Amino acid sequence: MRATSPACTIHHHLVMAVLLLLLLPALCTALRGCDESDFHYEFTECDETGGRWRVSIPNAGSCTGGSLSSPTRIHDCSVSCQPGFYFNVSSISCTACPSGTYSLGGGVHFDSWTDLPKGFSKYTEVFRSAFSVGRRRPDLDCSSYGWQARGDVLASKGGPCAAVLVYTVKLVKPGSLFYTYQYNDENLIFEFQAQNDQCQSIDDADDYKWPPLTREGQWKRVEVALTTGLNVLHWKTIGIENHGSSRPVMIKSIEISGVAYTSECTECPAGTYSADGAKICTECKEGTYSPRGSVQCKPCDPKLEYAPKGSPNCIQRPSCTTQDYYEIDSACDKNNQTRAIYKWVDPRVCNEASQGSVSLPPSGEVKTCPPCNPGMHYTSGPVTSGCVFCPRDQHSDGISPCGACPPSTAPNYGYQYTWWSGMPPRMAATCMSADDTGCSSAEGWQLGGDHIHSGRGHADDAYLVLSLKVGGFRGREGFVSGRPMEVGKISFTFELSCTSDCEFVFMDASNKKGVNILQSWTGQQPRQYYSFIITRNDSYTFSWAFQKVSWEKSYLKPGSSRKYESDMAKIFNINVTNTIDGGASSCLPCPQSPSATSCIPCPAGQYIEENTTECTACPANTVVTDPLPYGPKSCLSCGPGLTAPDHLSCMAQCKMDIEGHNFDLTNISSARAVVGSTLFTSSGTKYFHMFNISLCGDTRVTCLNNVSYNLDGESTTVVGHVCRSTIVPAVEGLPGRVGAVATQSVSLGDHLLGVTTNSSLMGIDVIEEFVKPDSKDIHFFYTSPSFTSACPDGRSTTLTLRCDVEESGQGQVTLPHQCPDGTCDGCNFHFLWKTPLACPVCTNEDLIVVRGECQDGHQAVHYITPNNCRTPDKSPEEKSIPCTTELPFIIEVAVSTTASLAFLLCLFLYCMWKKNQRLEYKYMKLVANSSSKDGVMELPPAESCALDDGEDEEVQFSNTPSRGLLNKFKNNKVSDFEHRGLLMETMKINSKNTFT
């Protein structure tokens, strides 16, 4: 046995001592018993009876043993507290939140969108539309078009993709969804859908499925009732017009109640505070601040510091500069005087007392107010004073008092705003911002004397809108000679002073068309003039909107919300002509009434002689749209194939004469519906386009949206000759979908240009596939002058009517094979209608006459319609005529031709025989003359030398040549013939020659 050395023994004991020292605290702790503070409560899973247990669980690794609380039975698994309370698991009851905290109870709230919150998901898919035919890229990246977190909002701008936002939540009791959104671009489809765990839409789904449009800058809050259990929430946007820029759909906040209990309250974020039992924290007012979890806000030093609303701390006030105030003219007083005054930009953040600060300039001198705008006059009263419109039937240049128009004249109403000492009548201004402090004033726009500008002191995301309401126009809308008629015009002069990518938008809104962006400008713009021709007679609201930064940048929460303080838009003048209201700056001559005190309009279809002011009738098939038509140039001709029986509008009669052919389209004059090809999204969503078409008469078609995506209280019904709706079919077995969805209705033909057999009219061509030169097709040409970013020249439609007797009934309408949805470019649409009703009406000369058999000396005459035309309404009746032996004309011609040919053949044979007789006689005579008495060999005797009866006995030959060109020609011909065929005539035969 090996002995252990003393050194090793000492080392072993030292190691054991160190280990004991290290393990001693753990051994002591393990031995400590658990007290009440070492336990926490948890709930078991719900059992089959709908209840569960509350059990106490020791904190891991803290103690051992101790007295455990007995499990407590909870009979209701759907425990949920009201907002402002939390569920206290110790007392098994709801308890109010302490000050400085808040609780939604059984709910969740989202209003910060720096990143996509937990629980949300998003995806995109390519959406194939007819408007993208021929331009759709297979490698399109939809990631840039989906829902994006933009700081204060979630935004989706549509485009050629469908963007879907999904949030899944489980409710323990019936609850509600509240979301605040902004949606003002009708070229996007915005859809909301709530489904259960079986992917079925919940009840009353159609009540909230299509959120309505909002006005520019307006936020709308929607409440949706949710059921107990799993709820899957979908927000979906689809871009139909995917060309050019579009306003996005934005969601500002989402709040859901009825979810599982919360066991604790949440501290208020910095810049907010709360009292006991708060369901949401309150923002600190301007000039105050608060750290996180505050029960109240603390004030800043008002002289040296400032704090915006909801600020977490105070900010040092900078020195004042000239950018911190602005100049305006005061309102005109009762003496029609004003003066320049200066105001600090609100809210004022600069320190006027600091070193280097500028002070507010004193008010200017009193000066006379600028003149009123044309059509207005100045008035003063105890309540209001300023410029107002002249009374009815009076006019003014803005300087002189209002006066009545001279006899035989009428006021020329309109809006002419050139001076801005006060807000003109029927104009309004407003400022909207995501933050309540984003606008320095509710109006936003500020008056500048000779202009109106977007103002100062607004946040960069402020949306400033200036609007003008016009009741209507005096002109009558129409479409003549390939262009829409002008019912009025609006023009204005403006400039943009911007250091950022500011945006200035001009829009109009009407009952017929809704909101439409007419033109937009971005960035720095010099002073310029813009005009827009109005072709639809309706009441309008024209709007000018200005924003310092684009929407993509306005919600990114920059370090300062007022980086571009000096950026603004200026409008110098606005002019609207030919209105039914407003003011008149001049008077126009008009036909005079018998009383010589007022004007009377000319009857329809007549114009005013400029020299005599008398009414003169226009030619047939012309229209007059001007309310005061001067001269024959006011008579506008209709297109080919169109008539104007009332001289008010051009139309196609159902019974028409096209280039000498009569057509009767009465049986196909009613509206016709045509379904385009079926289209799909990449995920399999099915949709198609429905077209409604009218041909002739007063028939107009209507495309009505059955979803309420339009503005509240406004209709988006589209009426015209041709229109189209996007149809999403109903899904079988889906209880939330009650039927097909019709949306995005647009007009493809507001006006009928003409009806002709030519395949081109006024720059519109029939697609080559439908052109058949040898047929009697007639083409209808329609146009819709309303332009979009995708179709800057508007849309057009051609409908080709083709006579096809093989079709039954009204026939069928087909679309081009190469463009199965009716269009190849999204702007020009083509249809082919094959029907026997499109054949021309037969004339009496076109009918086939058939005579029956002769019976009792008479025969019946029948009239049969050929295949290339239709039976006329009044075709000749069958009749009986005496029999005739006359052969048919064709047989008579054949017999006459045969007899003539036989006679000519006999004549030819006789001539040939006669000529042969003469040649034979000449031959015999030659033989006789050549015989000699001195031993000349004699030829064998001829078979016959006798003369026929009637021939002369002697024939005299003369060698004297005949004179005359014709005789010489005959002689030459005979000589040639004789040299070739009768050599004996020149051969002298004697006894010395051998003849064989």
VENGI-V918989 format. One record per pair of residues at least 4 apart in sequence whose ideal C-beta (glycine too) atoms are under 7 Angstrom apart, sorted by the first residue. I is the first residue (numbers start at 0). J is the second residue. D is the distance in whole Angstrom. If there is no record, write none. Layout:
# VENGI-V918989
i=<I	I>
j=<J	J>
d=<D	D>
This chain:
# VENGI-V918989
i=<3	3	5	6	7	8	9	10	11	12	13	14	15	16	17	18	19	22	23	24	25	26	29	31	32	32	32	32	33	33	33	33	33	33	33	34	37	37	37	37	37	38	38	38	39	39	40	40	40	40	41	41	42	42	42	43	43	43	44	45	45	45	45	46	46	49	50	50	50	50	50	51	51	52	52	52	52	53	53	53	53	53	54	55	55	57	57	71	73	73	77	77	78	78	79	79	79	79	79	79	79	80	80	80	80	80	80	80	81	81	82	82	82	82	82	83	83	83	83	83	83	83	84	84	84	84	84	84	84	85	85	85	85	85	85	85	86	86	86	86	87	87	88	95	95	96	96	96	96	96	96	96	97	97	98	98	98	98	99	99	99	99	99	99	99	100	100	100	100	100	100	101	101	101	101	101	101	101	101	102	102	102	102	103	103	103	103	104	104	105	105	105	105	105	105	106	106	106	106	106	107	107	108	109	109	109	110	110	112	112	112	112	112	112	113	113	114	115	115	115	118	118	119	119	120	121	121	121	121	121	122	123	123	123	123	123	123	123	124	124	124	124	124	124	125	125	125	125	125	126	126	126	126	126	126	127	127	127	127	127	128	129	129	129	129	130	130	130	130	130	131	131	131	132	132	132	132	132	132	133	133	135	139	141	141	144	144	144	144	144	145	145	146	146	146	146	147	148	149	149	149	149	150	150	150	151	151	151	151	152	152	152	152	153	153	153	154	154	154	154	155	155	155	155	156	156	157	157	157	157	157	158	158	159	159	160	161	161	161	162	162	163	163	164	165	165	165	166	167	167	168	168	168	169	169	169	170	170	170	170	170	170	170	171	171	171	171	172	172	173	173	173	173	174	174	174	174	174	175	175	175	175	175	176	176	176	176	177	177	177	178	178	178	178	179	179	179	179	179	180	180	180	180	180	180	180	181	181	181	181	182	182	182	182	182	183	183	183	183	183	183	184	184	185	185	185	186	186	186	186	187	187	187	187	187	188	188	188	188	188	188	189	189	189	189	190	190	190	191	191	191	191	191	192	192	192	192	193	193	193	193	193	193	194	194	194	194	195	195	195	195	195	195	196	196	199	199	199	200	200	200	200	200	201	201	204	204	205	207	207	209	209	209	210	211	211	211	211	211	212	212	212	213	213	215	215	215	215	216	216	216	217	218	225	225	226	234	236	238	239	239	240	240	240	242	242	243	247	251	266	266	267	267	267	267	267	267	267	268	268	269	269	269	269	270	270	270	270	270	270	270	271	271	271	271	271	271	272	272	272	272	272	272	272	272	273	273	273	282	282	283	283	283	283	283	283	283	284	284	285	285	285	285	285	286	286	286	286	286	287	287	287	287	287	288	288	288	288	288	288	288	288	289	289	289	290	299	299	299	299	300	302	303	303	303	304	304	304	304	305	305	305	306	306	306	307	308	308	316	316	316	317	317	318	318	318	318	318	319	319	319	319	319	319	320	321	322	322	323	323	323	324	324	324	324	324	325	325	325	325	326	326	327	327	327	327	328	328	328	328	328	329	329	329	330	330	331	331	331	331	331	331	331	331	332	333	333	335	335	335	336	336	336	336	337	337	337	338	338	338	338	338	339	339	340	341	341	343	343	344	344	344	345	345	345	346	349	350	351	351	352	368	369	369	369	370	370	370	371	371	371	371	371	372	372	372	372	372	372	372	373	373	373	373	373	374	374	374	374	374	374	374	374	374	374	375	375	375	375	375	375	375	376	376	376	376	376	376	377	378	378	379	380	385	386	387	388	388	388	389	389	389	389	389	389	390	392	392	392	393	393	393	393	394	394	394	394	394	394	394	394	395	395	395	395	395	396	404	404	404	404	405	406	406	406	407	407	407	407	407	408	408	408	408	409	409	409	409	410	410	411	411	411	411	412	412	412	412	412	412	413	413	413	413	413	413	414	414	414	414	414	414	415	415	416	416	416	417	418	419	419	419	419	419	419	420	420	421	422	422	425	425	426	426	426	427	428	428	428	428	428	429	429	429	429	430	430	430	430	430	430	430	430	431	432	432	432	432	432	432	433	433	433	434	437	437	437	437	437	438	438	438	439	439	439	443	443	443	443	443	444	444	444	444	444	444	445	445	446	447	447	449	450	450	450	451	452	452	452	453	453	453	453	454	454	455	457	457	458	458	459	459	459	459	459	459	459	460	460	460	462	462	463	463	464	464	465	465	466	466	466	467	467	468	469	469	469	469	469	470	470	470	471	471	471	471	471	472	472	472	472	472	472	472	473	473	473	474	474	474	474	474	474	474	474	474	475	475	475	475	476	476	476	476	476	477	477	477	477	478	478	478	478	479	479	479	479	479	480	480	481	481	483	483	483	484	484	485	485	486	486	486	486	487	487	487	487	487	488	488	488	488	488	489	489	489	489	490	490	490	490	491	491	491	491	492	492	492	492	493	493	493	493	493	494	494	494	494	494	495	495	495	495	495	495	496	496	496	497	497	497	497	498	498	499	499	499	499	500	500	500	500	501	501	501	501	501	501	501	502	502	502	502	503	503	503	503	504	504	504	505	505	505	506	506	506	506	506	506	507	507	507	507	508	508	508	508	509	509	509	509	510	510	510	511	511	513	513	513	513	517	518	520	534	543	545	546	547	547	548	548	548	549	557	587	588	589	589	589	589	590	590	590	590	590	590	590	591	591	591	592	592	592	592	600	601	601	601	601	601	602	603	603	603	603	604	604	604	604	605	605	605	605	606	606	606	606	606	606	606	606	606	607	607	607	607	607	608	608	608	609	609	617	617	617	617	618	620	620	620	620	621	621	621	621	621	621	622	622	622	622	622	622	622	623	623	623	623	625	628	629	637	637	637	637	638	638	638	639	639	639	640	640	640	640	640	640	641	641	641	641	641	641	642	642	643	643	651	651	651	651	651	652	653	653	653	653	653	653	654	654	655	655	656	657	657	657	657	657	658	660	660	661	661	662	662	662	663	664	664	664	664	666	667	667	667	667	668	668	668	668	669	670	670	670	670	671	671	672	672	673	673	673	673	674	674	675	675	675	675	675	675	676	676	676	677	677	678	678	679	679	679	680	685	686	686	686	687	688	688	688	688	689	689	689	690	690	690	691	691	691	692	692	692	692	693	693	693	693	694	699	699	699	700	700	700	701	701	702	702	702	702	702	703	703	703	704	704	704	704	704	704	705	705	706	706	708	709	709	709	715	717	717	717	717	719	719	719	719	720	720	720	721	721	721	721	722	722	722	722	723	723	724	724	724	724	725	725	726	726	726	727	727	728	729	729	729	730	746	746	747	747	747	747	747	748	748	748	748	749	749	750	750	751	751	752	752	752	752	752	753	753	754	754	755	755	756	756	756	758	758	758	758	759	759	760	763	763	763	763	765	765	765	765	765	765	766	766	768	768	768	769	769	769	771	774	775	775	776	776	776	777	778	778	779	779	780	781	781	782	782	783	783	784	785	786	786	786	786	789	789	790	790	790	794	795	796	797	798	798	799	799	800	800	801	801	801	801	802	802	802	802	803	803	803	803	804	804	804	806	806	806	806	806	809	809	810	810	810	810	810	811	812	812	812	813	814	814	814	814	814	815	817	818	818	821	821	821	822	822	822	832	838	838	838	839	839	840	840	840	841	841	841	841	841	841	841	843	845	845	846	846	846	846	846	847	847	848	848	849	849	850	850	851	851	851	852	853	853	854	856	856	857	857	857	857	858	858	858	859	859	860	860	860	861	862	862	864	864	864	870	886	886	887	888	889	890	891	892	893	894	895	896	897	898	899	900	901	902	903	904	905	906	907	908	909	910	911	912	913	914	915	916	917	918	919	920	921	922	922	923	923	923	924	924	925	925	925	926	929	930	930	931	931	934	935	935	935	936	936	936	946	946	960	961	961	962	963	964	965	966	967	968	969	970	971	972	973	974	975	976	977	977	982	988	988>
j=<7	8	9	10	11	12	13	14	15	16	17	18	19	20	21	22	23	26	27	28	29	30	63	62	62	63	64	65	37	38	57	62	63	64	65	65	57	58	61	62	65	55	56	57	56	58	53	55	88	89	54	56	51	53	73	51	52	54	51	49	50	51	76	50	51	76	72	73	74	75	76	73	76	70	71	72	73	70	71	73	88	91	70	67	68	61	62	91	78	91	171	172	86	260	104	105	171	172	257	259	260	84	85	86	93	104	105	260	93	104	102	103	104	106	278	95	96	102	104	276	277	278	93	94	95	96	102	104	276	94	96	102	261	262	263	264	93	260	261	262	92	94	262	275	276	100	101	102	264	275	276	277	264	275	273	274	275	294	266	267	272	273	292	293	294	264	265	266	267	273	292	264	265	267	273	277	278	279	280	261	264	265	278	107	108	256	278	261	278	171	256	257	258	259	260	254	255	256	257	258	255	258	254	116	252	253	251	252	148	149	150	151	152	153	148	150	148	119	121	148	166	167	164	166	165	145	146	163	164	165	163	141	142	144	145	160	161	162	141	160	161	680	681	682	139	141	159	160	681	159	160	161	237	238	680	131	135	678	679	680	239	688	820	822	825	239	240	241	789	825	135	159	241	818	820	822	823	824	825	823	824	159	159	145	160	156	157	158	160	162	155	162	153	155	162	164	154	153	153	154	554	555	554	555	556	251	433	554	556	249	250	251	554	164	249	250	247	248	249	550	162	236	247	248	245	247	187	236	237	238	245	238	241	238	241	238	235	237	680	235	236	233	235	234	231	232	233	232	229	231	230	255	258	228	229	258	174	225	227	228	230	257	258	227	257	258	259	227	257	225	226	227	257	225	255	256	257	258	222	223	224	225	256	223	225	232	255	220	222	254	221	250	252	253	218	219	220	251	252	210	219	221	248	249	250	251	213	217	218	249	189	210	212	213	248	212	213	214	215	246	514	245	246	212	513	514	238	239	240	245	236	237	238	245	248	236	237	239	708	742	743	210	236	248	708	208	209	235	207	208	210	233	234	200	204	208	233	200	201	223	225	230	232	198	199	200	231	199	201	226	228	229	230	228	229	733	734	735	204	733	734	735	736	226	735	208	735	737	221	223	706	707	708	221	707	708	709	710	711	708	709	710	217	219	462	464	542	544	431	462	464	431	251	230	257	230	250	248	245	725	743	787	788	789	788	789	788	550	433	291	292	271	272	273	280	291	292	293	280	291	289	290	291	311	282	283	288	289	309	310	311	280	281	282	283	289	309	280	281	283	289	293	294	295	296	277	280	281	308	309	287	288	289	296	308	309	310	296	308	306	307	308	346	436	298	299	301	305	306	296	297	298	299	306	296	297	299	306	310	311	312	313	293	296	297	311	304	305	306	313	304	352	315	316	350	313	314	315	316	314	316	348	310	313	314	436	435	436	348	349	350	349	350	349	350	353	355	356	323	349	350	351	356	357	357	357	564	565	343	344	349	341	342	343	344	359	342	344	445	455	339	341	340	342	445	446	337	339	420	446	448	337	338	340	337	421	335	336	337	368	384	385	420	421	336	379	384	367	368	377	365	366	367	368	366	368	420	362	363	364	365	366	362	363	362	359	360	347	359	439	455	456	439	440	456	439	356	356	356	358	356	420	418	420	448	397	398	418	375	376	377	386	397	386	397	415	416	417	418	423	396	397	415	582	584	388	389	394	395	413	415	581	582	583	584	386	387	388	389	395	397	582	386	387	389	395	400	401	386	384	387	384	384	421	421	424	424	581	582	393	394	395	401	582	583	401	403	404	410	401	402	403	410	401	402	404	410	583	584	585	586	399	400	401	402	584	584	408	409	410	586	586	591	595	596	588	589	591	598	612	586	587	588	589	586	587	589	598	583	586	583	585	586	587	578	579	580	581	582	583	574	575	576	577	578	581	467	573	574	575	578	581	574	584	423	572	573	572	449	446	447	448	449	450	451	446	448	446	426	446	467	468	465	466	467	466	442	443	444	464	465	441	442	443	464	438	440	441	442	443	457	461	463	462	437	438	458	460	461	462	437	460	554	458	457	458	460	461	560	443	457	461	454	456	457	453	454	457	461	463	451	452	453	454	463	465	452	454	451	451	452	571	569	570	571	570	567	568	569	463	545	567	568	463	567	564	461	463	560	561	547	548	553	560	561	562	563	548	553	554	544	546	544	545	542	544	542	543	540	541	542	541	573	540	538	539	541	575	578	538	579	580	536	537	538	578	579	486	487	533	536	577	578	579	577	579	626	484	485	486	487	536	577	624	625	626	486	536	624	647	484	486	534	535	536	484	622	624	648	483	484	749	750	484	622	635	637	649	635	636	752	761	534	750	784	534	624	532	534	533	534	536	577	533	575	576	577	578	530	531	532	533	576	531	533	541	575	528	529	530	574	529	570	572	573	526	528	571	572	527	568	569	570	571	524	525	526	527	569	501	503	520	523	524	568	523	566	567	501	522	523	566	563	566	547	548	563	566	521	522	548	549	521	522	545	546	547	548	566	519	521	546	549	519	520	545	568	516	519	544	517	518	543	514	515	516	517	542	544	515	517	539	541	513	514	539	540	535	537	538	539	537	538	713	535	537	709	710	713	715	531	529	524	784	570	568	553	563	566	552	553	563	553	562	627	612	598	607	612	627	598	599	601	607	612	613	614	595	598	612	596	597	598	599	626	605	606	607	614	628	614	623	645	646	647	616	617	623	646	614	615	616	617	615	617	623	628	629	630	631	633	634	612	614	627	628	629	612	613	615	629	630	621	623	634	646	634	636	637	642	643	634	635	636	637	643	646	635	637	643	646	647	648	649	628	633	634	646	633	633	633	641	642	643	649	649	752	753	753	754	755	651	655	657	753	754	755	649	650	651	751	753	754	650	652	648	649	655	694	695	751	754	695	663	664	665	668	695	696	663	665	662	754	661	662	754	755	756	777	756	775	839	839	840	777	839	840	840	668	694	695	836	836	694	809	834	836	694	695	696	698	698	691	693	698	700	692	812	689	691	690	692	812	830	687	689	687	688	690	814	820	821	687	819	820	685	687	686	687	683	684	685	684	728	725	726	727	726	723	725	726	820	723	724	726	721	723	821	700	702	722	700	721	798	830	698	699	700	720	779	718	719	720	719	720	722	716	718	717	722	723	724	744	716	741	744	708	709	715	741	742	744	740	741	740	742	742	713	714	715	744	722	744	745	746	746	748	749	783	748	751	781	747	748	781	796	744	745	746	747	745	747	741	742	743	744	742	743	739	740	741	739	740	739	736	738	739	736	783	785	781	783	794	796	828	781	782	783	796	783	784	781	782	779	781	760	761	780	781	782	760	780	777	779	760	778	775	776	777	764	765	770	778	763	764	780	780	782	795	797	769	770	778	797	799	829	815	829	815	816	817	799	829	831	776	801	802	839	799	800	801	800	797	799	797	798	797	795	796	793	795	793	794	793	793	790	791	792	793	825	826	794	825	826	826	827	828	829	830	832	831	832	832	837	831	832	833	837	835	837	838	867	810	833	834	835	835	838	866	810	811	833	834	835	834	836	832	833	834	835	836	833	830	831	832	831	818	819	820	821	830	829	823	822	823	828	829	830	826	827	828	837	867	868	869	868	869	868	869	871	845	846	864	868	869	870	871	875	865	868	862	863	864	874	875	863	865	860	862	861	863	858	860	858	859	861	858	858	882	858	881	882	879	880	881	882	879	880	882	877	879	877	878	880	877	874	875	868	869	870	874	890	891	891	892	893	894	895	896	897	898	899	900	901	902	903	904	905	906	907	908	909	910	911	912	913	914	915	916	917	918	919	920	921	922	923	924	925	926	981	927	941	944	928	954	929	983	984	938	988	935	937	935	989	990	988	989	990	988	990	994	950	952	970	966	970	966	967	968	969	970	971	972	973	974	975	976	977	978	979	980	981	984	986	992	994>
d=<5	6	6	6	6	7	7	7	7	6	7	7	6	7	6	6	6	6	6	6	6	7	6	5	6	7	4	5	4	7	5	4	6	6	3	6	5	5	5	5	7	4	7	6	6	7	6	6	4	7	6	5	5	6	7	5	5	7	6	7	7	5	4	6	6	6	6	6	5	7	7	5	6	5	7	6	7	7	4	6	7	7	5	5	4	7	6	7	7	7	4	5	6	5	7	3	5	6	7	7	5	4	6	5	4	4	6	6	7	5	7	5	4	6	3	6	6	6	7	4	6	4	4	6	6	7	6	6	7	6	6	5	5	6	6	5	6	4	7	6	6	4	6	5	4	5	6	5	4	7	6	6	7	6	6	5	5	4	6	6	7	6	4	6	5	4	6	5	7	6	7	6	6	6	5	4	6	6	5	6	5	7	7	6	6	7	6	7	7	7	6	6	5	7	6	6	6	4	7	6	5	6	5	5	7	5	7	4	4	6	6	7	6	5	6	6	6	5	7	5	6	7	7	5	5	5	5	7	5	7	6	4	7	6	4	5	7	5	7	6	5	5	4	5	6	6	7	6	5	6	6	4	5	7	5	7	7	6	7	7	6	6	4	6	6	6	6	7	6	4	4	6	6	7	7	6	6	7	6	6	6	7	6	7	4	7	7	4	4	6	7	4	5	5	5	5	6	6	7	5	4	6	5	5	4	7	5	5	7	4	6	5	5	7	7	4	4	7	5	7	4	4	6	5	6	4	4	5	7	3	5	5	5	6	4	7	6	5	6	7	5	6	5	4	7	7	6	5	7	5	5	6	6	7	5	7	5	6	5	6	6	4	6	7	7	7	5	6	5	7	6	6	6	5	6	4	2	7	6	7	6	6	5	4	6	7	5	6	5	4	6	6	7	5	5	7	5	4	5	6	6	7	7	6	5	7	5	7	5	5	5	6	6	5	5	6	5	6	5	6	7	5	4	6	6	7	7	6	4	6	6	7	6	6	6	7	4	7	7	6	7	5	6	5	7	6	6	5	6	6	6	7	6	6	7	6	4	7	5	6	7	6	5	5	6	6	5	5	6	7	6	6	7	6	4	7	6	7	4	6	7	2	7	6	7	6	3	6	6	5	4	5	5	6	5	6	6	6	5	6	6	5	4	5	7	6	7	6	3	4	6	7	6	5	6	7	7	5	7	7	5	6	6	5	5	4	3	6	7	6	4	5	6	5	4	7	6	6	7	6	6	5	5	3	6	6	7	6	4	5	5	4	6	5	7	6	7	6	6	7	5	5	6	5	6	4	5	6	6	4	4	6	5	4	7	6	6	7	6	7	6	5	6	7	6	6	6	6	6	4	6	5	7	6	6	6	6	5	5	6	5	6	4	5	6	7	4	6	5	4	5	7	7	6	7	4	6	6	6	6	5	5	4	5	6	6	6	5	6	6	4	6	7	6	6	5	5	4	5	4	7	5	4	5	6	6	6	6	6	5	5	5	6	5	6	6	6	7	7	5	6	5	6	7	6	6	5	6	6	7	5	5	6	5	7	6	5	7	5	4	7	6	6	7	6	4	6	6	5	6	5	7	6	6	6	5	6	6	5	6	5	6	7	3	5	5	5	4	6	6	5	4	4	7	5	7	7	6	5	6	7	6	5	6	7	5	5	7	4	6	5	4	4	6	5	6	5	6	6	6	6	5	4	7	3	6	6	7	6	7	6	6	2	5	5	4	6	6	7	7	6	5	7	7	6	5	6	5	6	6	6	4	6	5	7	7	6	6	4	4	6	5	4	5	7	6	6	6	6	4	6	5	7	7	7	6	5	4	6	6	6	6	7	4	7	7	6	5	6	5	4	6	6	6	7	6	6	4	7	6	4	6	5	6	6	6	5	5	3	6	5	5	6	5	5	6	6	5	7	5	7	6	5	7	5	5	7	7	7	4	7	5	5	6	5	6	5	5	7	5	6	6	7	6	5	7	6	7	6	7	6	5	7	7	5	5	4	6	4	7	5	7	7	6	5	4	7	6	7	3	6	6	5	5	3	5	6	6	5	7	7	6	7	6	6	4	6	5	7	6	6	5	7	3	6	7	6	6	7	4	6	7	6	6	6	5	6	4	6	6	5	7	5	6	5	5	5	7	5	5	5	5	5	7	7	6	4	7	4	6	5	5	6	6	6	6	6	7	4	7	6	5	7	5	6	5	7	5	6	7	5	5	7	5	7	5	7	6	6	5	6	4	6	7	5	7	5	4	4	7	5	5	6	6	5	6	4	7	7	3	6	6	6	6	6	6	7	6	5	7	6	5	6	5	5	4	6	5	6	5	7	7	3	6	6	4	7	6	6	7	6	4	4	7	5	7	4	5	7	5	6	5	7	4	7	6	4	6	6	7	6	6	5	5	7	6	5	7	7	4	5	6	6	6	5	7	5	4	5	7	6	6	5	7	6	6	4	7	5	6	6	6	6	4	5	7	7	6	4	6	5	4	6	6	6	5	5	6	6	6	7	6	7	7	7	7	5	7	5	6	5	5	6	7	5	5	5	6	5	5	5	5	6	6	6	5	6	5	7	6	6	5	5	6	5	7	5	7	4	7	5	6	7	7	6	5	6	7	6	6	6	7	5	6	6	4	7	5	5	4	5	7	7	6	6	6	4	7	7	6	6	6	6	6	6	7	6	6	6	7	7	5	7	5	7	4	7	6	4	7	7	7	6	5	6	6	5	6	3	4	6	5	6	6	6	6	4	7	6	6	4	6	6	6	7	6	5	6	5	6	5	5	5	6	4	6	6	7	5	5	5	4	6	5	7	6	7	5	7	5	6	6	6	6	5	5	6	6	5	3	6	4	7	5	4	6	5	3	4	7	5	6	6	5	5	3	6	4	6	6	7	6	7	7	6	7	5	6	7	4	6	5	6	7	5	5	5	4	5	5	7	5	7	6	6	6	7	6	5	6	6	4	6	4	7	6	7	6	6	6	5	7	5	6	5	6	5	6	5	5	6	6	6	5	6	5	5	6	6	6	4	6	5	7	6	6	5	4	7	7	4	6	7	4	5	6	5	6	6	6	7	6	4	6	6	6	5	6	5	6	7	6	7	5	5	7	5	7	4	6	5	7	5	6	7	4	6	5	5	7	5	7	7	7	7	6	6	5	4	4	7	5	4	5	7	7	7	7	5	6	5	5	7	5	6	5	6	5	7	4	7	5	4	6	5	4	6	5	7	4	6	5	4	3	5	5	6	7	5	6	6	6	5	7	7	5	5	4	5	7	6	7	4	5	5	5	5	5	5	7	7	6	5	5	5	3	6	6	5	5	7	7	6	7	6	6	6	4	7	6	5	6	6	5	6	6	7	7	6	7	4	5	6	7	5	5	5	7	5	6	5	6	6	5	6	7	5	4	5	7	7	5	6	5	6	6	6	6	5	6	5	5	6	5	7	4	6	7	4	6	5	5	5	4	6	6	5	6	5	6	7	5	7	4	5	5	4	5	5	6	5	7	5	4	6	7	5	6	7	5	4	7	7	4	6	6	5	7	5	4	7	5	5	6	6	6	6	5	3	7	7	6	6	7	5	5	7	6	7	5	7	6	7	6	4	5	6	7	7	6	5	7	7	5	5	5	7	6	5	5	4	6	6	4	6	6	6	6	6	5	4	7	6	7	7	4	6	6	6	4	6	5	6	5	4	7	6	5	4	7	6	5	5	7	6	6	7	6	5	6	5	7	5	6	6	6	5	7	7	5	6	4	5	7	6	6	6	6	6	6	6	6	6	6	6	6	6	7	6	6	7	6	7	7	6	6	6	6	7	7	7	6	7	6	7	7	6	6	7	7	7	6	6	6	6	6	6	6	6	5	6	6	3	7	5	7	6	6	7	7	6	4	7	7	4	6	7	7	6	7	6	6	6	6	6	6	6	6	6	6	6	5	6	6	6	6>
